[in-house]
């Protein structure tokens, strides 16, 4: 990060920050050893005073449930193909 003026602060580019953080949390939650940490982090971000990450805990939960349903459907299809 480069500052051009000692008295000014650089602007932050927050566009896409929510989605990048959600994607990162989803990836971590898929690893068994990091699932609990990802959930606690999502809850902490959700409570952040900036409001930038409001709803991220619910979004992580929905993504993980959707992933489980997809995995279960996939397992069901493979069982019918290979009795």
PDB file of N, CA, C and O in Angstrom:
ATOM      1  N   UNK A   1       0.843  -1.148   0.000  1.00  0.00           N
ATOM      2  CA  UNK A   1       0.000   0.000   0.000  1.00  0.00           C
ATOM      3  C   UNK A   1       0.899   1.224   0.000  1.00  0.00           C
ATOM      4  O   UNK A   1       1.830   1.318   0.800  1.00  0.00           O
ATOM      5  N   UNK A   2       0.628   2.137  -0.872  1.00  0.00           N
ATOM      6  CA  UNK A   2       1.442   3.335  -1.003  1.00  0.00           C
ATOM      7  C   UNK A   2       0.613   4.567  -0.666  1.00  0.00           C
ATOM      8  O   UNK A   2      -0.509   4.728  -1.147  1.00  0.00           O
ATOM      9  N   UNK A   3       1.172   5.416   0.153  1.00  0.00           N
ATOM     10  CA  UNK A   3       0.523   6.690   0.478  1.00  0.00           C
ATOM     11  C   UNK A   3       1.230   7.793  -0.297  1.00  0.00           C
ATOM     12  O   UNK A   3       2.457   7.890  -0.261  1.00  0.00           O
ATOM     13  N   UNK A   4       0.474   8.614  -0.988  1.00  0.00           N
ATOM     14  CA  UNK A   4       1.074   9.706  -1.740  1.00  0.00           C
ATOM     15  C   UNK A   4       1.248  10.944  -0.884  1.00  0.00           C
ATOM     16  O   UNK A   4       2.118  11.770  -1.160  1.00  0.00           O
ATOM     17  N   UNK A   5       0.442  11.084   0.139  1.00  0.00           N
ATOM     18  CA  UNK A   5       0.500  12.238   1.026  1.00  0.00           C
ATOM     19  C   UNK A   5       0.460  11.717   2.455  1.00  0.00           C
ATOM     20  O   UNK A   5      -0.400  10.910   2.807  1.00  0.00           O
ATOM     21  N   UNK A   6       1.379  12.173   3.261  1.00  0.00           N
ATOM     22  CA  UNK A   6       1.453  11.684   4.642  1.00  0.00           C
ATOM     23  C   UNK A   6       0.180  11.997   5.428  1.00  0.00           C
ATOM     24  O   UNK A   6      -0.124  11.305   6.399  1.00  0.00           O
ATOM     25  N   UNK A   7      -0.559  13.017   5.031  1.00  0.00           N
ATOM     26  CA  UNK A   7      -1.755  13.397   5.750  1.00  0.00           C
ATOM     27  C   UNK A   7      -3.015  12.715   5.268  1.00  0.00           C
ATOM     28  O   UNK A   7      -4.065  12.842   5.899  1.00  0.00           O
ATOM     29  N   UNK A   8      -2.934  11.993   4.166  1.00  0.00           N
ATOM     30  CA  UNK A   8      -4.134  11.351   3.629  1.00  0.00           C
ATOM     31  C   UNK A   8      -4.071   9.851   3.828  1.00  0.00           C
ATOM     32  O   UNK A   8      -2.992   9.265   3.924  1.00  0.00           O
ATOM     33  N   UNK A   9      -5.224   9.247   3.887  1.00  0.00           N
ATOM     34  CA  UNK A   9      -5.269   7.785   3.993  1.00  0.00           C
ATOM     35  C   UNK A   9      -5.776   7.232   2.669  1.00  0.00           C
ATOM     36  O   UNK A   9      -6.657   7.822   2.043  1.00  0.00           O
ATOM     37  N   UNK A  10      -5.225   6.108   2.243  1.00  0.00           N
ATOM     38  CA  UNK A  10      -5.663   5.531   0.967  1.00  0.00           C
ATOM     39  C   UNK A  10      -7.103   5.035   1.072  1.00  0.00           C
ATOM     40  O   UNK A  10      -7.534   4.581   2.132  1.00  0.00           O
ATOM     41  N   UNK A  11      -7.827   5.123  -0.006  1.00  0.00           N
ATOM     42  CA  UNK A  11      -9.200   4.627   0.008  1.00  0.00           C
ATOM     43  C   UNK A  11      -9.182   3.111  -0.078  1.00  0.00           C
ATOM     44  O   UNK A  11      -8.307   2.519  -0.709  1.00  0.00           O
ATOM     45  N   UNK A  12     -10.137   2.512   0.551  1.00  0.00           N
ATOM     46  CA  UNK A  12     -10.239   1.058   0.550  1.00  0.00           C
ATOM     47  C   UNK A  12     -11.223   0.622  -0.526  1.00  0.00           C
ATOM     48  O   UNK A  12     -12.289   1.216  -0.687  1.00  0.00           O
ATOM     49  N   UNK A  13     -10.858  -0.410  -1.252  1.00  0.00           N
ATOM     50  CA  UNK A  13     -11.757  -0.970  -2.253  1.00  0.00           C
ATOM     51  C   UNK A  13     -12.477  -2.143  -1.610  1.00  0.00           C
ATOM     52  O   UNK A  13     -11.918  -3.232  -1.481  1.00  0.00           O
ATOM     53  N   UNK A  14     -13.715  -1.914  -1.210  1.00  0.00           N
ATOM     54  CA  UNK A  14     -14.479  -2.950  -0.523  1.00  0.00           C
ATOM     55  C   UNK A  14     -15.431  -3.693  -1.450  1.00  0.00           C
ATOM     56  O   UNK A  14     -16.163  -4.578  -1.007  1.00  0.00           O
ATOM     57  N   UNK A  15     -15.429  -3.344  -2.721  1.00  0.00           N
ATOM     58  CA  UNK A  15     -16.324  -4.036  -3.651  1.00  0.00           C
ATOM     59  C   UNK A  15     -15.902  -5.496  -3.739  1.00  0.00           C
ATOM     60  O   UNK A  15     -14.745  -5.808  -4.021  1.00  0.00           O
ATOM     61  N   UNK A  16     -16.824  -6.351  -3.502  1.00  0.00           N
ATOM     62  CA  UNK A  16     -16.556  -7.784  -3.563  1.00  0.00           C
ATOM     63  C   UNK A  16     -15.990  -8.372  -2.282  1.00  0.00           C
ATOM     64  O   UNK A  16     -15.737  -9.575  -2.221  1.00  0.00           O
ATOM     65  N   UNK A  17     -15.786  -7.554  -1.259  1.00  0.00           N
ATOM     66  CA  UNK A  17     -15.201  -8.052  -0.009  1.00  0.00           C
ATOM     67  C   UNK A  17     -16.093  -9.107   0.647  1.00  0.00           C
ATOM     68  O   UNK A  17     -15.603 -10.116   1.155  1.00  0.00           O
ATOM     69  N   UNK A  18     -17.398  -8.865   0.632  1.00  0.00           N
ATOM     70  CA  UNK A  18     -18.339  -9.817   1.233  1.00  0.00           C
ATOM     71  C   UNK A  18     -18.244 -11.167   0.538  1.00  0.00           C
ATOM     72  O   UNK A  18     -18.124 -12.200   1.197  1.00  0.00           O
ATOM     73  N   UNK A  19     -18.298 -11.164  -0.790  1.00  0.00           N
ATOM     74  CA  UNK A  19     -18.278 -12.427  -1.527  1.00  0.00           C
ATOM     75  C   UNK A  19     -16.938 -13.141  -1.382  1.00  0.00           C
ATOM     76  O   UNK A  19     -16.899 -14.364  -1.253  1.00  0.00           O
ATOM     77  N   UNK A  20     -15.841 -12.387  -1.402  1.00  0.00           N
ATOM     78  CA  UNK A  20     -14.519 -13.009  -1.219  1.00  0.00           C
ATOM     79  C   UNK A  20     -14.425 -13.653   0.155  1.00  0.00           C
ATOM     80  O   UNK A  20     -13.917 -14.766   0.289  1.00  0.00           O
ATOM     81  N   UNK A  21     -14.913 -12.958   1.172  1.00  0.00           N
ATOM     82  CA  UNK A  21     -14.858 -13.514   2.518  1.00  0.00           C
ATOM     83  C   UNK A  21     -15.769 -14.736   2.638  1.00  0.00           C
ATOM     84  O   UNK A  21     -15.394 -15.730   3.261  1.00  0.00           O
ATOM     85  N   UNK A  22     -16.951 -14.668   2.050  1.00  0.00           N
ATOM     86  CA  UNK A  22     -17.860 -15.810   2.076  1.00  0.00           C
ATOM     87  C   UNK A  22     -17.245 -17.011   1.371  1.00  0.00           C
ATOM     88  O   UNK A  22     -17.316 -18.129   1.882  1.00  0.00           O
ATOM     89  N   UNK A  23     -16.647 -16.797   0.213  1.00  0.00           N
ATOM     90  CA  UNK A  23     -15.997 -17.892  -0.522  1.00  0.00           C
ATOM     91  C   UNK A  23     -14.887 -18.525   0.319  1.00  0.00           C
ATOM     92  O   UNK A  23     -14.733 -19.746   0.345  1.00  0.00           O
ATOM     93  N   UNK A  24     -14.124 -17.685   1.000  1.00  0.00           N
ATOM     94  CA  UNK A  24     -13.043 -18.176   1.853  1.00  0.00           C
ATOM     95  C   UNK A  24     -13.601 -19.001   3.018  1.00  0.00           C
ATOM     96  O   UNK A  24     -13.076 -20.067   3.339  1.00  0.00           O
ATOM     97  N   UNK A  25     -14.656 -18.504   3.639  1.00  0.00           N
ATOM     98  CA  UNK A  25     -15.269 -19.233   4.754  1.00  0.00           C
ATOM     99  C   UNK A  25     -15.846 -20.571   4.297  1.00  0.00           C
ATOM    100  O   UNK A  25     -15.735 -21.570   5.007  1.00  0.00           O
ATOM    101  N   UNK A  26     -16.457 -20.593   3.123  1.00  0.00           N
ATOM    102  CA  UNK A  26     -17.004 -21.843   2.583  1.00  0.00           C
ATOM    103  C   UNK A  26     -15.885 -22.849   2.357  1.00  0.00           C
ATOM    104  O   UNK A  26     -16.019 -24.021   2.709  1.00  0.00           O
ATOM    105  N   UNK A  27     -14.785 -22.396   1.774  1.00  0.00           N
ATOM    106  CA  UNK A  27     -13.651 -23.289   1.527  1.00  0.00           C
ATOM    107  C   UNK A  27     -13.109 -23.836   2.845  1.00  0.00           C
ATOM    108  O   UNK A  27     -12.795 -25.022   2.940  1.00  0.00           O
ATOM    109  N   UNK A  28     -12.995 -22.980   3.861  1.00  0.00           N
ATOM    110  CA  UNK A  28     -12.504 -23.443   5.163  1.00  0.00           C
ATOM    111  C   UNK A  28     -13.483 -24.413   5.808  1.00  0.00           C
ATOM    112  O   UNK A  28     -13.070 -25.415   6.392  1.00  0.00           O
ATOM    113  N   UNK A  29     -14.757 -24.128   5.709  1.00  0.00           N
ATOM    114  CA  UNK A  29     -15.763 -24.971   6.360  1.00  0.00           C
ATOM    115  C   UNK A  29     -15.832 -26.368   5.745  1.00  0.00           C
ATOM    116  O   UNK A  29     -16.314 -27.303   6.386  1.00  0.00           O
ATOM    117  N   UNK A  30     -15.364 -26.515   4.528  1.00  0.00           N
ATOM    118  CA  UNK A  30     -15.352 -27.832   3.885  1.00  0.00           C
ATOM    119  C   UNK A  30     -14.250 -28.731   4.426  1.00  0.00           C
ATOM    120  O   UNK A  30     -14.274 -29.942   4.206  1.00  0.00           O
ATOM    121  N   UNK A  31     -13.288 -28.152   5.129  1.00  0.00           N
ATOM    122  CA  UNK A  31     -12.201 -28.910   5.742  1.00  0.00           C
ATOM    123  C   UNK A  31     -12.615 -29.213   7.178  1.00  0.00           C
ATOM    124  O   UNK A  31     -12.823 -28.294   7.971  1.00  0.00           O
ATOM    125  N   UNK A  32     -12.732 -30.473   7.510  1.00  0.00           N
ATOM    126  CA  UNK A  32     -13.291 -30.884   8.802  1.00  0.00           C
ATOM    127  C   UNK A  32     -12.627 -30.177   9.985  1.00  0.00           C
ATOM    128  O   UNK A  32     -13.329 -29.758  10.905  1.00  0.00           O
ATOM    129  N   UNK A  33     -11.347 -30.035   9.992  1.00  0.00           N
ATOM    130  CA  UNK A  33     -10.654 -29.398  11.110  1.00  0.00           C
ATOM    131  C   UNK A  33     -10.900 -27.902  11.226  1.00  0.00           C
ATOM    132  O   UNK A  33     -10.636 -27.314  12.275  1.00  0.00           O
ATOM    133  N   UNK A  34     -11.398 -27.281  10.170  1.00  0.00           N
ATOM    134  CA  UNK A  34     -11.612 -25.841  10.172  1.00  0.00           C
ATOM    135  C   UNK A  34     -13.085 -25.449  10.192  1.00  0.00           C
ATOM    136  O   UNK A  34     -13.407 -24.261  10.208  1.00  0.00           O
ATOM    137  N   UNK A  35     -13.970 -26.417  10.190  1.00  0.00           N
ATOM    138  CA  UNK A  35     -15.410 -26.134  10.124  1.00  0.00           C
ATOM    139  C   UNK A  35     -15.870 -25.262  11.293  1.00  0.00           C
ATOM    140  O   UNK A  35     -16.566 -24.268  11.083  1.00  0.00           O
ATOM    141  N   UNK A  36     -15.497 -25.616  12.500  1.00  0.00           N
ATOM    142  CA  UNK A  36     -15.922 -24.845  13.677  1.00  0.00           C
ATOM    143  C   UNK A  36     -15.330 -23.440  13.649  1.00  0.00           C
ATOM    144  O   UNK A  36     -16.005 -22.471  13.996  1.00  0.00           O
ATOM    145  N   UNK A  37     -14.066 -23.330  13.236  1.00  0.00           N
ATOM    146  CA  UNK A  37     -13.446 -22.012  13.170  1.00  0.00           C
ATOM    147  C   UNK A  37     -14.159 -21.136  12.141  1.00  0.00           C
ATOM    148  O   UNK A  37     -14.428 -19.964  12.402  1.00  0.00           O
ATOM    149  N   UNK A  38     -14.460 -21.696  10.988  1.00  0.00           N
ATOM    150  CA  UNK A  38     -15.138 -20.937   9.932  1.00  0.00           C
ATOM    151  C   UNK A  38     -16.493 -20.430  10.431  1.00  0.00           C
ATOM    152  O   UNK A  38     -16.879 -19.297  10.141  1.00  0.00           O
ATOM    153  N   UNK A  39     -17.209 -21.263  11.176  1.00  0.00           N
ATOM    154  CA  UNK A  39     -18.510 -20.866  11.687  1.00  0.00           C
ATOM    155  C   UNK A  39     -18.368 -19.730  12.703  1.00  0.00           C
ATOM    156  O   UNK A  39     -19.110 -18.750  12.643  1.00  0.00           O
ATOM    157  N   UNK A  40     -17.415 -19.857  13.637  1.00  0.00           N
ATOM    158  CA  UNK A  40     -17.203 -18.808  14.637  1.00  0.00           C
ATOM    159  C   UNK A  40     -16.773 -17.506  13.965  1.00  0.00           C
ATOM    160  O   UNK A  40     -17.206 -16.427  14.370  1.00  0.00           O
ATOM    161  N   UNK A  41     -15.924 -17.601  12.943  1.00  0.00           N
ATOM    162  CA  UNK A  41     -15.469 -16.405  12.233  1.00  0.00           C
ATOM    163  C   UNK A  41     -16.641 -15.737  11.507  1.00  0.00           C
ATOM    164  O   UNK A  41     -16.757 -14.512  11.507  1.00  0.00           O
ATOM    165  N   UNK A  42     -17.498 -16.536  10.897  1.00  0.00           N
ATOM    166  CA  UNK A  42     -18.669 -15.992  10.206  1.00  0.00           C
ATOM    167  C   UNK A  42     -19.573 -15.265  11.191  1.00  0.00           C
ATOM    168  O   UNK A  42     -20.100 -14.198  10.877  1.00  0.00           O
ATOM    169  N   UNK A  43     -19.756 -15.829  12.371  1.00  0.00           N
ATOM    170  CA  UNK A  43     -20.583 -15.187  13.384  1.00  0.00           C
ATOM    171  C   UNK A  43     -19.964 -13.867  13.839  1.00  0.00           C
ATOM    172  O   UNK A  43     -20.676 -12.883  14.038  1.00  0.00           O
ATOM    173  N   UNK A  44     -18.645 -13.843  14.003  1.00  0.00           N
ATOM    174  CA  UNK A  44     -17.963 -12.619  14.418  1.00  0.00           C
ATOM    175  C   UNK A  44     -18.078 -11.547  13.333  1.00  0.00           C
ATOM    176  O   UNK A  44     -18.337 -10.382  13.634  1.00  0.00           O
ATOM    177  N   UNK A  45     -17.887 -11.935  12.086  1.00  0.00           N
ATOM    178  CA  UNK A  45     -18.014 -10.981  10.985  1.00  0.00           C
ATOM    179  C   UNK A  45     -19.436 -10.451  10.884  1.00  0.00           C
ATOM    180  O   UNK A  45     -19.652  -9.272  10.606  1.00  0.00           O
ATOM    181  N   UNK A  46     -20.399 -11.332  11.112  1.00  0.00           N
ATOM    182  CA  UNK A  46     -21.807 -10.946  11.046  1.00  0.00           C
ATOM    183  C   UNK A  46     -22.126  -9.844  12.060  1.00  0.00           C
ATOM    184  O   UNK A  46     -22.975  -8.989  11.810  1.00  0.00           O
ATOM    185  N   UNK A  47     -21.449  -9.871  13.188  1.00  0.00           N
ATOM    186  CA  UNK A  47     -21.685  -8.899  14.258  1.00  0.00           C
ATOM    187  C   UNK A  47     -20.807  -7.649  14.129  1.00  0.00           C
ATOM    188  O   UNK A  47     -20.905  -6.745  14.958  1.00  0.00           O
ATOM    189  N   UNK A  48     -19.959  -7.587  13.110  1.00  0.00           N
ATOM    190  CA  UNK A  48     -19.059  -6.455  12.922  1.00  0.00           C
ATOM    191  C   UNK A  48     -19.853  -5.151  12.825  1.00  0.00           C
ATOM    192  O   UNK A  48     -20.882  -5.091  12.152  1.00  0.00           O
ATOM    193  N   UNK A  49     -19.374  -4.127  13.493  1.00  0.00           N
ATOM    194  CA  UNK A  49     -20.085  -2.849  13.555  1.00  0.00           C
ATOM    195  C   UNK A  49     -20.194  -2.148  12.206  1.00  0.00           C
ATOM    196  O   UNK A  49     -21.094  -1.331  12.010  1.00  0.00           O
ATOM    197  N   UNK A  50     -19.304  -2.451  11.282  1.00  0.00           N
ATOM    198  CA  UNK A  50     -19.344  -1.776   9.985  1.00  0.00           C
ATOM    199  C   UNK A  50     -20.587  -2.155   9.192  1.00  0.00           C
ATOM    200  O   UNK A  50     -21.042  -1.392   8.339  1.00  0.00           O
ATOM    201  N   UNK A  51     -21.136  -3.333   9.473  1.00  0.00           N
ATOM    202  CA  UNK A  51     -22.303  -3.803   8.736  1.00  0.00           C
ATOM    203  C   UNK A  51     -21.960  -4.393   7.378  1.00  0.00           C
ATOM    204  O   UNK A  51     -22.844  -4.849   6.653  1.00  0.00           O
ATOM    205  N   UNK A  52     -20.681  -4.386   7.035  1.00  0.00           N
ATOM    206  CA  UNK A  52     -20.243  -4.888   5.731  1.00  0.00           C
ATOM    207  C   UNK A  52     -20.555  -6.373   5.554  1.00  0.00           C
ATOM    208  O   UNK A  52     -20.857  -6.817   4.446  1.00  0.00           O
ATOM    209  N   UNK A  53     -20.484  -7.132   6.629  1.00  0.00           N
ATOM    210  CA  UNK A  53     -20.655  -8.578   6.532  1.00  0.00           C
ATOM    211  C   UNK A  53     -21.966  -9.071   7.154  1.00  0.00           C
ATOM    212  O   UNK A  53     -22.088 -10.251   7.483  1.00  0.00           O
ATOM    213  N   UNK A  54     -22.923  -8.193   7.312  1.00  0.00           N
ATOM    214  CA  UNK A  54     -24.221  -8.576   7.872  1.00  0.00           C
ATOM    215  C   UNK A  54     -24.853  -9.676   7.015  1.00  0.00           C
ATOM    216  O   UNK A  54     -24.988  -9.533   5.800  1.00  0.00           O
ATOM    217  N   UNK A  55     -25.229 -10.754   7.658  1.00  0.00           N
ATOM    218  CA  UNK A  55     -25.864 -11.873   6.966  1.00  0.00           C
ATOM    219  C   UNK A  55     -24.904 -12.954   6.509  1.00  0.00           C
ATOM    220  O   UNK A  55     -25.336 -13.953   5.935  1.00  0.00           O
ATOM    221  N   UNK A  56     -23.609 -12.781   6.748  1.00  0.00           N
ATOM    222  CA  UNK A  56     -22.637 -13.749   6.236  1.00  0.00           C
ATOM    223  C   UNK A  56     -22.747 -15.104   6.943  1.00  0.00           C
ATOM    224  O   UNK A  56     -22.473 -16.137   6.333  1.00  0.00           O
ATOM    225  N   UNK A  57     -23.142 -15.112   8.214  1.00  0.00           N
ATOM    226  CA  UNK A  57     -23.302 -16.387   8.924  1.00  0.00           C
ATOM    227  C   UNK A  57     -24.443 -17.194   8.312  1.00  0.00           C
ATOM    228  O   UNK A  57     -24.320 -18.402   8.111  1.00  0.00           O
ATOM    229  N   UNK A  58     -25.545 -16.526   8.019  1.00  0.00           N
ATOM    230  CA  UNK A  58     -26.675 -17.215   7.379  1.00  0.00           C
ATOM    231  C   UNK A  58     -26.307 -17.680   5.969  1.00  0.00           C
ATOM    232  O   UNK A  58     -26.725 -18.753   5.535  1.00  0.00           O
ATOM    233  N   UNK A  59     -25.526 -16.869   5.260  1.00  0.00           N
ATOM    234  CA  UNK A  59     -25.108 -17.243   3.908  1.00  0.00           C
ATOM    235  C   UNK A  59     -24.181 -18.456   3.940  1.00  0.00           C
ATOM    236  O   UNK A  59     -24.275 -19.329   3.077  1.00  0.00           O
ATOM    237  N   UNK A  60     -23.290 -18.516   4.924  1.00  0.00           N
ATOM    238  CA  UNK A  60     -22.400 -19.674   5.066  1.00  0.00           C
ATOM    239  C   UNK A  60     -23.220 -20.924   5.381  1.00  0.00           C
ATOM    240  O   UNK A  60     -22.990 -21.988   4.806  1.00  0.00           O
ATOM    241  N   UNK A  61     -24.161 -20.787   6.284  1.00  0.00           N
ATOM    242  CA  UNK A  61     -25.009 -21.927   6.659  1.00  0.00           C
ATOM    243  C   UNK A  61     -25.780 -22.439   5.439  1.00  0.00           C
ATOM    244  O   UNK A  61     -25.847 -23.646   5.204  1.00  0.00           O
ATOM    245  N   UNK A  62     -26.361 -21.519   4.668  1.00  0.00           N
ATOM    246  CA  UNK A  62     -27.122 -21.911   3.480  1.00  0.00           C
ATOM    247  C   UNK A  62     -26.223 -22.598   2.451  1.00  0.00           C
ATOM    248  O   UNK A  62     -26.618 -23.589   1.836  1.00  0.00           O
ATOM    249  N   UNK A  63     -25.024 -22.072   2.270  1.00  0.00           N
ATOM    250  CA  UNK A  63     -24.095 -22.666   1.304  1.00  0.00           C
ATOM    251  C   UNK A  63     -23.680 -24.067   1.729  1.00  0.00           C
ATOM    252  O   UNK A  63     -23.572 -24.967   0.896  1.00  0.00           O
ATOM    253  N   UNK A  64     -23.447 -24.251   3.019  1.00  0.00           N
ATOM    254  CA  UNK A  64     -23.034 -25.564   3.504  1.00  0.00           C
ATOM    255  C   UNK A  64     -24.189 -26.562   3.420  1.00  0.00           C
ATOM    256  O   UNK A  64     -23.979 -27.724   3.074  1.00  0.00           O
ATOM    257  N   UNK A  65     -25.396 -26.121   3.730  1.00  0.00           N
ATOM    258  CA  UNK A  65     -26.554 -27.017   3.614  1.00  0.00           C
ATOM    259  C   UNK A  65     -26.808 -27.386   2.156  1.00  0.00           C
ATOM    260  O   UNK A  65     -27.138 -28.533   1.855  1.00  0.00           O
ATOM    261  N   UNK A  66     -26.659 -26.429   1.257  1.00  0.00           N
ATOM    262  CA  UNK A  66     -26.827 -26.704  -0.177  1.00  0.00           C
ATOM    263  C   UNK A  66     -25.777 -27.693  -0.646  1.00  0.00           C
ATOM    264  O   UNK A  66     -26.069 -28.570  -1.460  1.00  0.00           O
ATOM    265  N   UNK A  67     -24.568 -27.563  -0.145  1.00  0.00           N
ATOM    266  CA  UNK A  67     -23.494 -28.490  -0.502  1.00  0.00           C
ATOM    267  C   UNK A  67     -23.763 -29.894   0.004  1.00  0.00           C
ATOM    268  O   UNK A  67     -23.463 -30.872  -0.682  1.00  0.00           O
ATOM    269  N   UNK A  68     -24.329 -30.001   1.202  1.00  0.00           N
ATOM    270  CA  UNK A  68     -24.667 -31.313   1.765  1.00  0.00           C
ATOM    271  C   UNK A  68     -25.784 -31.963   0.960  1.00  0.00           C
ATOM    272  O   UNK A  68     -25.734 -33.160   0.675  1.00  0.00           O
ATOM    273  N   UNK A  69     -26.788 -31.177   0.595  1.00  0.00           N
ATOM    274  CA  UNK A  69     -27.897 -31.720  -0.187  1.00  0.00           C
ATOM    275  C   UNK A  69     -27.401 -32.194  -1.553  1.00  0.00           C
ATOM    276  O   UNK A  69     -27.827 -33.239  -2.044  1.00  0.00           O
ATOM    277  N   UNK A  70     -26.516 -31.438  -2.150  1.00  0.00           N
ATOM    278  CA  UNK A  70     -25.958 -31.802  -3.446  1.00  0.00           C
ATOM    279  C   UNK A  70     -25.142 -33.095  -3.327  1.00  0.00           C
ATOM    280  O   UNK A  70     -25.218 -33.963  -4.197  1.00  0.00           O
ATOM    281  N   UNK A  71     -24.367 -33.218  -2.250  1.00  0.00           N
ATOM    282  CA  UNK A  71     -23.563 -34.418  -2.039  1.00  0.00           C
ATOM    283  C   UNK A  71     -24.450 -35.641  -1.812  1.00  0.00           C
ATOM    284  O   UNK A  71     -24.178 -36.723  -2.331  1.00  0.00           O
ATOM    285  N   UNK A  72     -25.508 -35.456  -1.034  1.00  0.00           N
ATOM    286  CA  UNK A  72     -26.433 -36.567  -0.778  1.00  0.00           C
ATOM    287  C   UNK A  72     -27.140 -36.993  -2.061  1.00  0.00           C
ATOM    288  O   UNK A  72     -27.320 -38.187  -2.300  1.00  0.00           O
ATOM    289  N   UNK A  73     -27.540 -36.034  -2.882  1.00  0.00           N
ATOM    290  CA  UNK A  73     -28.193 -36.358  -4.154  1.00  0.00           C
ATOM    291  C   UNK A  73     -27.225 -37.096  -5.064  1.00  0.00           C
ATOM    292  O   UNK A  73     -27.607 -38.035  -5.762  1.00  0.00           O
ATOM    293  N   UNK A  74     -25.988 -36.670  -5.052  1.00  0.00           N
ATOM    294  CA  UNK A  74     -24.965 -37.308  -5.871  1.00  0.00           C
ATOM    295  C   UNK A  74     -24.730 -38.749  -5.414  1.00  0.00           C
ATOM    296  O   UNK A  74     -24.590 -39.648  -6.243  1.00  0.00           O
ATOM    297  N   UNK A  75     -24.685 -38.968  -4.108  1.00  0.00           N
ATOM    298  CA  UNK A  75     -24.507 -40.314  -3.564  1.00  0.00           C
ATOM    299  C   UNK A  75     -25.692 -41.192  -3.930  1.00  0.00           C
ATOM    300  O   UNK A  75     -25.512 -42.362  -4.267  1.00  0.00           O
ATOM    301  N   UNK A  76     -26.883 -40.653  -3.870  1.00  0.00           N
ATOM    302  CA  UNK A  76     -28.089 -41.412  -4.222  1.00  0.00           C
ATOM    303  C   UNK A  76     -28.083 -41.833  -5.674  1.00  0.00           C
ATOM    304  O   UNK A  76     -28.497 -42.947  -5.992  1.00  0.00           O
ATOM    305  N   UNK A  77     -27.629 -40.979  -6.555  1.00  0.00           N
ATOM    306  CA  UNK A  77     -27.552 -41.309  -7.970  1.00  0.00           C
ATOM    307  C   UNK A  77     -26.497 -42.382  -8.225  1.00  0.00           C
ATOM    308  O   UNK A  77     -26.708 -43.276  -9.044  1.00  0.00           O
ATOM    309  N   UNK A  78     -25.371 -42.299  -7.537  1.00  0.00           N
ATOM    310  CA  UNK A  78     -24.310 -43.287  -7.766  1.00  0.00           C
ATOM    311  C   UNK A  78     -24.722 -44.650  -7.229  1.00  0.00           C
ATOM    312  O   UNK A  78     -24.308 -45.674  -7.773  1.00  0.00           O
ATOM    313  N   UNK A  79     -25.536 -44.683  -6.163  1.00  0.00           N
ATOM    314  CA  UNK A  79     -26.015 -45.959  -5.640  1.00  0.00           C
ATOM    315  C   UNK A  79     -27.003 -46.618  -6.586  1.00  0.00           C
ATOM    316  O   UNK A  79     -27.024 -47.845  -6.684  1.00  0.00           O
ATOM    317  N   UNK A  80     -27.815 -45.849  -7.278  1.00  0.00           N
ATOM    318  CA  UNK A  80     -28.775 -46.444  -8.198  1.00  0.00           C
ATOM    319  C   UNK A  80     -28.085 -46.924  -9.472  1.00  0.00           C
ATOM    320  O   UNK A  80     -28.562 -47.853 -10.124  1.00  0.00           O
ATOM    321  N   UNK A  81     -26.981 -46.306  -9.823  1.00  0.00           N
ATOM    322  CA  UNK A  81     -26.239 -46.720 -11.008  1.00  0.00           C
ATOM    323  C   UNK A  81     -25.412 -47.975 -10.731  1.00  0.00           C
ATOM    324  O   UNK A  81     -25.185 -48.791 -11.625  1.00  0.00           O
ATOM    325  N   UNK A  82     -24.967 -48.118  -9.483  1.00  0.00           N
ATOM    326  CA  UNK A  82     -24.116 -49.245  -9.114  1.00  0.00           C
ATOM    327  C   UNK A  82     -24.712 -50.002  -7.943  1.00  0.00           C
ATOM    328  O   UNK A  82     -24.312 -49.797  -6.796  1.00  0.00           O
ATOM    329  N   UNK A  83     -25.666 -50.875  -8.228  1.00  0.00           N
ATOM    330  CA  UNK A  83     -26.347 -51.589  -7.130  1.00  0.00           C
ATOM    331  C   UNK A  83     -25.435 -52.526  -6.369  1.00  0.00           C
ATOM    332  O   UNK A  83     -25.873 -53.186  -5.427  1.00  0.00           O
TER     333      UNK A  83
END
